[in-house]
């Protein structure tokens, strides 16, 4: 794992339950304009909630969404069961999702 990925995961772990951040916000907080790199790092998250049972090591990549409040990708895809899993995880945390978009996006958006 690269040092940049480690920093990204550490920063993402600060996003509280019931809140979301964006690929752009993560990139900005890390001092880069490489938003797609953030997406790739999320895609290869070895500590994803769906794959890791140790609570303190989990990195909540499901809390990263697109800047327009839409769901974005999850587990390497933008469609199908993986996206439904992301929506389900967000809903379990109290985030309201309708038509693949975060309702009250500005109110649940976490800033670094």
N, C-alpha and C positions, 0 to 999 in steps of 0.2 A: 504494500500500500504506500502511495506517495505521501510526502509530508503535506501537500496541498489537500489531498483527500482526508487525511487525519484532522487537519484544521477545519475542514468543511463539516465533518461528522461531529467534531467537538462543538462547533457553533450551533449546528442543528439541534443538538441535545439540549440547548438552552430554551428552545421554543416550547412553551408550556402546553399541556394537554388542553384541548378545546380552542387552540389558536392555530393559525397557519402562517407561513411565510412564503415568499416567492423565490424562484430561481434567481431573479435579478437582485433581490434584497440580500440573498446570501452572497452572491458575487460581489456586490457593492461593499458589504461588510468585510469581505476578504480582500478588498482592494484590487479586484480584477473585473474586466468587462467580458469575461468568458462565461456567459450564461449557459452555453451549451455544455461546457466542461462540468458545470454543476449538475446538469441533467445526467451526464454520463456517470458521474460519481454516485448520484442517487440510484442509478440503474444497477450499479454493481455493489451496492451496500451489503457488506457481509454481516451487518448487525441489524438487519431489517426486523421489524416486529413479527413478521410472518416466518422468519427463519431462526430466530434466536430466543432461547428460553430464559437466559439470564437477564433479569429486569434492568440491572444497572448498566449493561453493555448495549442495550437496544438504542438504535438510532432511528428516530421516527420520520423516515423519508416520506411517509404518507402525508405529512404536514406541509409539504412543499407543493405549491400550486402555481399556475401561470399568473402573470401580472394582471390579467383581466378578470381574475376570479374563477376561471374555469379550472377543472380538475388537473389537466396536464396528464403526464404519463405515470405509470407505476409498473414495477417489475419488468421493465423493458418493453412495454407496450402502451398503446393509447386506446385500446378497445378491449371488450370482452370481460372475462371473469376477473382479471387482475384489476381493472378499473372499478368493477363492482366491489372488490375487496377493499380498495382504497376508500371508496365512498362509505362502505360499512364501518371501517376503522374511524373515519372522521365523524360519522354519526354517533358512534359509541362514545366519542369524546364530547358530544354536544354541539358539533358543528352542523349547521343545517345546509344540506345540499339538495338542490332542485335542478333538474335538467342539466346535470353535470356542471353546475355552477354553484359557488359558495354564496348563500343568501347572507346579507349583511356583511359582505366581504370586508369593508372598511373597519367594522367593529371587531372582527376576529383576526385581523391582520396584525402580526407581531413585528415590531420594529427593533432592530439591533442598536 
